[in-house]
Amino acid sequence: MTRFFLLCLLLAGGFILPAHAALPGQIRWGADAEGGAPYIFPDPANPSKLIGFEVDLADALSAELHRPFVVGQNTWDNLVPALRRGDIDLIINGLEVTPERQQQISFSIPYYAYSEQVLVRRDETRIKGFDDLKGHTVGTLGASVAERLLRELPGMEPKLYSDMYAIHRDLALGRLDAVFLDGPCAAFYAPQNPTLMPVGKPVGNGVYAIGVRLDDTELRRAVDGALRKLYAEGRIEQIMRKWRLFDDAQIALAQNPKLPEATPVTKTDTSSRLKYLPLLLEGAVTTLWISCVAMFFAVALGLTLAMIRLFAPAPFAWLAIGYIEIVRGTPLLIQLYLLYYGLPSLGIKLSPTMAAITGLALNYAAYEAENYRAGIRAIPKGQLEAAYALGMTRMQALVHVIMPQAVRVALPSVTNDFIALFKDSSLVSVITMVELTKVYGMLASTTYDYIGLGLITAAIYFGIGYPVARFASWLERRLDIQNRPAGSQTAKPRVAARQ
């Protein structure tokens, strides 16, 4: 009887548990701390701590839901795929509510109303507002509503960034004529840099909301309830005022925090994927051009380094060895960052194209130097001595005897390096180069067709890389025939005719 009474109490208690009792013990919310202020960013006074108005919002939600909130770092344009995979439970990172995203995930009630703002240098006189951006170099955040609005302007090809600090730095350095971003970015960065100022009226209207998986209705209801309570208590207003983001649009939103109606979106099929093919091919041309130019300089510099290491006096050989080891021991991505973002501190400003070619060439020159050094070392010393005996100088012996054979030995490695460089060129997207992988990322992050577009992109890479490998194999065989001694090819024996 006692056990039955206790069981009834437990069952009855289950009906009066709070709504958030069914929530996970720990809620992982996705954000991109690299994306910048004022959303979420490292505290300058304590870099191990994250601050921002959305960090404050997450803390307030954590207190209301009685669950610890743990941030899950991810790039901004990959937050929706990460949510759908289950890597995170929520997205709180300036996520704009768009029809495309509403097809992929669910949204809470909105917590912020935004508009887009143009930001320029104070000495800029040509741009007075959004309509004046045509024909100018404009930066914005990739996979954002601002990017979509810019692309609606005739002939506009915006520079895409993933880092708020980098985009405003490039504007201050003169690499950009203007930036076009959500209002919170302009409100935060313009007062901090006296050389920048907003111009024109805000463009467009939208809302930020918290992203939730489509099937996670309990969590969405709990988040909606917590947000409504935060609205009622004025705590969302306090957060926005703290970060100087409160305006009349927030007052209207607080009175009616409602999502925009979802509009139908055309599903991606084979025919719709093919319309993106010209964009992908344009990115492939950029990739191929950068790769070929960078490889040309990498081979030239690598051959020079190999010769210095093998035949130059000791101090010069040590310098060549130091260069090779340092470059091979540091990531290409860091080298690109140093060239593009670091050199301006020294008064050297490289364009994205120049920085991309320079970075790839300097990096792969170290590997090519080792390829040619191995090729030269593979040639028997007796051939060099025989060349000396024939009266050749060292330079003549190297040019006419050693190097032709060394090139043939190194050719397979050089070919592999070119194919690797061709694929590594995707890294130059971090310095705003729009190459093949970047085009794929832009299209996939807006259509969410990662598989179909990914297969097309992979096919383009293969279509370029495979012929290069086959050509290298043909060239290697041809060089082998040309360098074969004349007497090495014996005639096939004739079969005597039967009597």
N, C-alpha and C positions, 0 to 999 in steps of 0.2 A: 504493500500500500504506500509506503514511504517513497519507494522508487518511482511509482506511478505519479505521485504528487510532484516530485522533483522534475520528472519529464514534462509534465504539463506546464510547470513554471518556465522551463527552458524554451518550450515551443511558444508559449505566450510572449516571452521576452523577445523572441525573434521577430515578432511583428511590430515591436516598438523600438527596435534598434534605429539609430540615425541612418539617413539615406546613404551616407558615405561609408557605412560599415562594409559594403561589398567591394569597395575600392581596393586596389593593390596596396600592400603595406608601404611601398615606396613608389613615388611617381617620378618618372624620368621625363624632364622637359627638354626639348631640343632647341638649340640656339647656336649662332655662330659668333663667338666672342671676337673673332678677327674682323667681323663685319663692321664693328666700330660703334662709337657713341652716337646718340645717347641711349641706345637700346640695351646693349650689354657689352662691357669692355673691362679690361683689367684696371684696377685702381692704380693710378700713377704713384701714389704713396705706398701702396702695398700690392705689387703685381700679382701676388697669389690670390688676391680677393677680387671677385667680380662685382661690378656695380653697374647701375643703369636703371632707367625707369621700369624696364620690364623685369629686372631682377627684383626691384621693390614689389612689383605686382605679383611675381611668383612667390615671394615671401608672404605676402598678404593672403594669397590663395592657400598656401601651405598651412597657415594658421587657421583658416576657416575650415579646411577639409581635415585637419588633424592628421596630416600625412607629411612626412619629409619630402621635399622637392629636391631632386638631384639633377643638375644640368648635364646634358649630353651634348658634347661639342660635335658639330657637323657643319659642312659648308652650307651656306644659305640656300643655294639652288638645289641641294640634295636633301633638304629637310623633309619634304613631302615623301619621297621614296623611303627615307629612313623610318618615317612614321608608319607607312604602309607595311614595311617589313617587320615592324614590331621592335625596332631598336630603341625607340622612344615611345612615350605614352601621350605626350602633348607637344605642340609647337607654340612657343611664345617668343616670337622674334620678328615683330613688324610684318606679320604674314598678311598680305593683302588678299581680301576676299574677291576672287575672280570666278567667272563661270567655269573655266577649265579646272580650277582647284576644287570647286564644289562638286565636280563629277568624281573626284578622286578621294576626297576626305570630307569629314563633317566639320562644322564650325560652331563655336560657342556664340553667345551674343557678343557684339563688338564692344571693345573697351577704348577705342580711340578713333576719331575721325580725322583723316589726313587729306591734304591736297599736295600737288607737285609745285616745286618752286625752282626758278632759274637763279643760279649764283654765278657771278662774274668777278673779275678783278676790277678794282676801282678805276683803273686807267682805261678800261674797255668802254669805247664810245659807240660801237657798231650795234650792240645788242641791248635792246630796251625791254624785251619780253620774249615769250615763247615763240611767237611768229618770226622773230628775227634770227632764230637758230639755224634756219636753212642755209646751207653752204658753209657752216662753221664746224669746227672739231668740238664735239660735245661728249662729255663722259657721263655715264650713269651706271647704276647697279644692274648686273645681268639678271634676266628672268623676272624683272619687275614691271609694274604698270608703267613706270616712267620710260622704260625701254620701248614698250609697245606704242606709247604715244609718240615717241621720237621717230619710230619707224613709219608712222603714218605721214610724216612730213616727206614731201617729194625729194628723192635723192639723198636722204639722211642715212648715214651709216655710223651710229654712235660707237664710241669706245666703251667697252664693257669692263667693269671692275668688280671685285668681290670685297674690297677693303675700302671703307669710308675714308680713312686717313690718307691712303694712297691717292684717291681721286681728288681730294682737296689739295694735296701737296702738288700734284701734277698741274692743277689749275693755277696755283701760286707760282709755279716754275715756268708757266707759259706753254706747257705742252698741250693744254686744252684752252679753248676759247671760253667755254662755259661748262657748268655741270647742271644737270637737271635731275633732282632727287625729291624724295618725300620731304614735306615741310619740317619734321623734327630734325633732319640732318642740317638743313639750312639754319634753323633756329639755334642749333648747338655750335656749329663750326664758324659761322659768320662772325659772331662777337669775339671769338678767340683769335681770329686772324684779321688785323686791321686792313689788309690789302684786298679783302673779299667783301662783297656786298650782294644782297638779293636785289633783283630787278623784276619789274613787271608784276602783274597780279598772279596769285596762285591759279594753277590750272588743274581742272579735274577734281573729283571728289571720290573718296572711298573710305573704307573702314579697315582697321586691324581687328582680327579676332583670333581666338586660340584654336589651333587645329587639333582635331581628334579623329581617330579611326572611325570609319563608317559604322562598324558593328559595335563600337564601344559606347552604347547609348547611356549606360549608367554613369560613366565618367563624365560624359558631356552634360547630363542633367545636373550632376553635382557641381561642375564648374559653372554652369549657368546660374545655379542657385547662389553660389559663393559670390559671383560677380554682381548679381542683383543686390545682395546684402552690402557689398562694398560700395555700390552706387548709393544705396539708401543711407549709409552712414557717412557718405562724403569722403571716403578714404581714397577712391580713385582720383577725385579732384585734388586731394592733398598730394598724391604722388605726382600728378601732372604739374601742379603749381611748383613743387619742389624742383622739377627739372625745366621749369619755364616753358611748358608745352600747353598750358591751359588757355583756351580761347573760346569764342562764341560757339564754334562748332562742337566743342565738348559739352557745352550746356545743352544744346539741342539733342545731342546723342544721349546724354544722361536721362532726358525726359522720355526718350523712346529708343532704347538700345535694340534696334532691329536689324537683322541681316537683309541685304538686298536680295530680291527674288532671283533664284537660279534660272538662267536661260539655257536652252538646249545647245549642246556643243556637238559639232559633226565628229563622228568617230573616225579615227585614223584607219584607212585601209590601204591596199596596194596602190590604187590610183592617186590617193592623196599623198602617199609617201613619195611618189615619183615627182610631184611638184616641188619637193625640196631638193631634188637631185642637182639642179643648177647651183644652188647655194653650197651644197657639199662639194661639188666639182670646183667651184671657185675657191673654197678653202683648201682643196687638194692642190690646186695650182700654187697657192701661196706656200703651202708646206713643201712642195717639190722645189720651188725656186729657192727658198731659204736653205733647204738641205743641200742642194747642189752648190750654191755659192759658199756656204759654210764648209762643205767637204773639200772644195778646191783649196781654200786657204788652210784648212787643217792638214791636208797632205803636204802642201808647200812648207808650212811651218814645221810639221812633224819630221819631214826629211831633213830640214836644216838642223833641227835639234839632234837628230840621230847622228848626223855628220859631226856636229860639235862634240857630242858625247864620246864618239869613238876616236876622233882624229885631232881635236883641238887641244891646246895646252890645258893643264890641270885646272887652273882657276875657271876657265870658260866651261870645261866639262862639268865641274861641280855646279855651276850655275844652271846648266841644262838639266842635270840630274835633280837639282832642287825644284826646278819648275815642274818637271814631269811628276815627281812624287807629290808635290803640294796639290797640283791640279787633279791628279788621280785620286787623291785622298780626301777631297772635299766634294760635296754634292753639286751637281750642275745647277740645281734650283737656287742654291745659295749664291753661286757665281752670277747667275742672271739677276738676282736681287741686288747684289753689290754693283753690278754694271749699270743697272737702270735706276735704282733708287739711292744707291750709295754715292756714286760719282758726282751727282749734283752738289753734294756737300763740299766737294773740292773744286767746284766751278766747271765741271765737265758734264754736259748734257747730251746724252745719246738719244736718238729717236728709237722707238720700239723696234723698227726693222734693223737698225744698226746694232742695237744692243743684242738682239736675237742672233744675228749672224756672228758678231764678235764673240758672244758667249759660247755658242756651239763650236766655232772654229778653235778658240783657245782651249776648250775642254778636250775636244777630240784630237787636237794636235799632240797632246801628251800620249795618247794611245797609238797614234800613227807613228810617233817617234820610236816606240818600242817595237812596233811591227817591222819597221825598216831596219832597226838595229838587229833584230833577230834574223832578218833576211840577209843582211850583210855578213853576220857572223856565220851563217850557214854555208857560205861559199868557202871552199878549201883555200887555205893560205897559199898553197902552191900556185894557184892561178895568179895571185897578186905578184908573187916572186917571178913567175914566168913573164908577166907583163914588164916587170922591171928589167929582166934579162933581154927583152926585145927593145929596150931603150925608151920605154914609155915613162913619163913622169907619173907621180902619184895621182894627180888629177885626171890624166889621160887613162890610167889604169882603172880608176873608179868609174869614170864615165863610160868607157867602151867595154870593159871586161866585167867589173864587179856589179855595178848597178843594174844592168839589164837582167842579170840572173837573180839579183836580190829582189827586184820588182816582181819577177815571176813567183818567187818563193813567198813574198808578202801579199800577193794579190788576193788569195782567199780571205785572209784576215782583214784586209782593207775593205773588201766587198762586204763582209759581215758588219764592219764598223759603219759603213755607209747606210746599210739597212737599219742598224741600231740608231744611227743619228736621225734617219728619216722618221723613226717612231719617237725618239726623244724630242723631236721638234715640237711635240705636243706641249712640252713644258713652257714654251715661250708664250703661251696664253696668259701666264701670270704677269706678263709685262704688256698686256693689252693687245697682243698680236692675235688676229682672228684667223687661225689656221683650221685645218680639217677637224681636229678633235674639238676645238672650241666651237665650231659651227654645229657639230653634233650635240655638244652639251647645251648650246642655246636652244636648238630645236627640241631636244628631248625634254628639257626642263619646262617647256611651255606646252608641248603636246603630250608629254608623259608616255611617249612611244619609245621606250628605251630599247626594246628588242628589235623591232622592225628597222628603225633608223640605225641602230647599232650594227645590225647585219650589213646594211648598205655601206656604212662607213668602213667596216672591216673589209668588205669586198673591194672598196676603193684602195685601201692600204695594200691589200694583197695584189691587186691589179697593177700597182706601181712597183712594189718591191720584188715580185716574182720575176718579171722581165729583167730587172737589174741583176738578179742572181744568175739567171740563165746567160745573160750577156757576159758576165764575169767568167762563167765556166767556159764559154766559147773562146773568150780572149785568152784564158789560161791554156787551153789546148793549143791554140794557134801559136802562142809564145813558146810552148814546149816543142812544137814542130820546128819552128824557126831556129831554136837554139840547139837542136839535135845535130850531132856531127853528121857530115855528109855520108860517111861510110856506114852509118848505123842502120840504114834502111837497106836490107838485103832483098834481092829479087826473089820472087817465089820460084821454087824449083819446078822445072818443066817435067811433065810426065812423058816418058819416051813412048812413041807410038808403037803399037804392036805390029810386029812383022807379019 
